[in-house]
């Protein structure tokens, strides 16, 4: 299994934390302290919940070496179905929220089963299911926006605050902790990482890769559905645009956070920190009243920089490891030579 | 059991004409479905094939999207992918629009400016992939982020209404003209065939010729089939990767410019719909995602089928949601078919597992079970 050295891991987190602190201070200064005001902070954390969740959803599929392009579509369908159920069919709002989770899990498991059964590239499978789900989402809500007034009891959760932080942010953090614990301490979590790192080795160790893929896609879908539920509780209304802009940021968080695309690694803390960075860029954009397009430009550049730097470090590390190995080998040969000559001297 | 479609150009080895091979190929299957669809639509709506109003726009969009499909197919041929195909189209078209609007260039020069811009951004992407060895998916995804930010920003800075609307001579003719406008010795062509078909056909032949007739094309395919073998055969694989991405960028830009000429203005929204279609065409047509095998005709037929379905659904009054659902399902079904084909093709030669576990696998297109 691929374990990153704690030192490099620490330095990456340090860079991310430093970026966040520096960015927050800069924003605070340029807004004359308004950024740290209670209202501004509340909004900042409130809109951080969804980026964290979709980043985690993507991270789980990346852990097994897969991709999930359908995250936004799954979340969108989950939110829209919940809204339609509550507003049009008169269901209990909490039941609607539960359905959102179920929809997410079912869609994710369907992705996993399709990948396993057809052996098609996960990219294409999720591209196809994304298209199908976008169609379903549009069919559900059409062009209307369903107002959150229909589910006041659930919407209260979106506005509630626990321990001075928005409730939905706290929930997202709880989910992140649970995902982190699952990867660290459960057999299933370790199996997922093993399958992602080297499927042949995993097979030889008696791990079912098919099971790992299905579970990873299912969990990814479940969290995407949960992100849909969070949107359902916190947005003023639900329409067909929910989930539309999740695709890119879902990749941004894990990649900046240090998750490798080839599978076998997770970085829950890194993903959460990276979601902070992305959110900061968005806040800065709002603060300086720039066009929304700037966010994409900056995040694109950051991703490219991150992967290039990560790659550079990896090459350096392998080079270092190679040198070390060569030195050890040299040493052994020398030691053997010394012993031989010593033995010969004794004979003489 | 033929090895006809095995990677790296074995199909050129003429092993005698094998009709069964042609009949069971995905291309002939696509032709069959297209014919059936045309028949069904024609029978249900007899006036559906009105030349000037239905066939000409359909052919125009087939022409544009065939180029989009080829842009993706080029990159698939080396086992990589280009997520930024739509954004590169927007980027190239933006430069052509600037050339017309700000620099008052004539039509052909502006077209060239756009193509060069597209190939530069594509080449840059390819260079990053080759230089860093990072997965093409991530690099092109990040590039699409960056361009998604850059293009609207430039438009809003340089043009009043976020669009370049100058129309130099020739733009209208290429974008909206049909052969009705082309008169020779007192006889004019049919109104059903747009002028755009001609340059597109030339480009298609150019790409087809590149793969079928040139050493360069063979080398690109070998790079896609097995990059290590290619390297050992003294092929400069990094250069080929950069070149392929540059051509892909130029093709994407060409498609974006064509779309702009047909709608009449250059806007940041160009290329929004390109991504899904760009994968749909090549994959329906039998191009392998793993690289090393392509089909230009298949790409054209795949695009034709997808657009015919779209047009058919529109004619029958189905909404945009049905269209998405259908396209997604078609992609899944077609790919399951591809899977069955690959399995059948690979059975006679027991191919060992794709890469030894201890080699770095970052250069693989997308890690997944598909290549196993």
Interface residues (C-beta under 8 A of the other chain):
Chain A: X65 X66 X67 X114 X115 X116 X118 X119 X120 X121 X122 X123 X124 X125 X127 X128 X129 X130 X131 X132 X133 X134 X135 X136 X137 X138 X139 X198 X199 X200 X201 X209 X213 X248 X251 X252 X255 X261 X262 X263 X291 X293 X294 X295 X296 X297 X298 X299 X300 X301 X303 X304 X307 X308 X311 X312
Chain B: X81 X128 X132 X133 X134 X135 X137 X138 X139 X141 X142 X143 X144 X145 X146 X147 X148 X149 X150 X151 X152 X153 X156 X276 X279 X283 X289 X319 X320 X321 X322 X323 X324 X325 X326 X327 X328 X329 X331 X332 X335 X336 X338 X339 X353 X357 X361 X362 X364 X365 X366 X367 X368 X369 X370 X371 X372
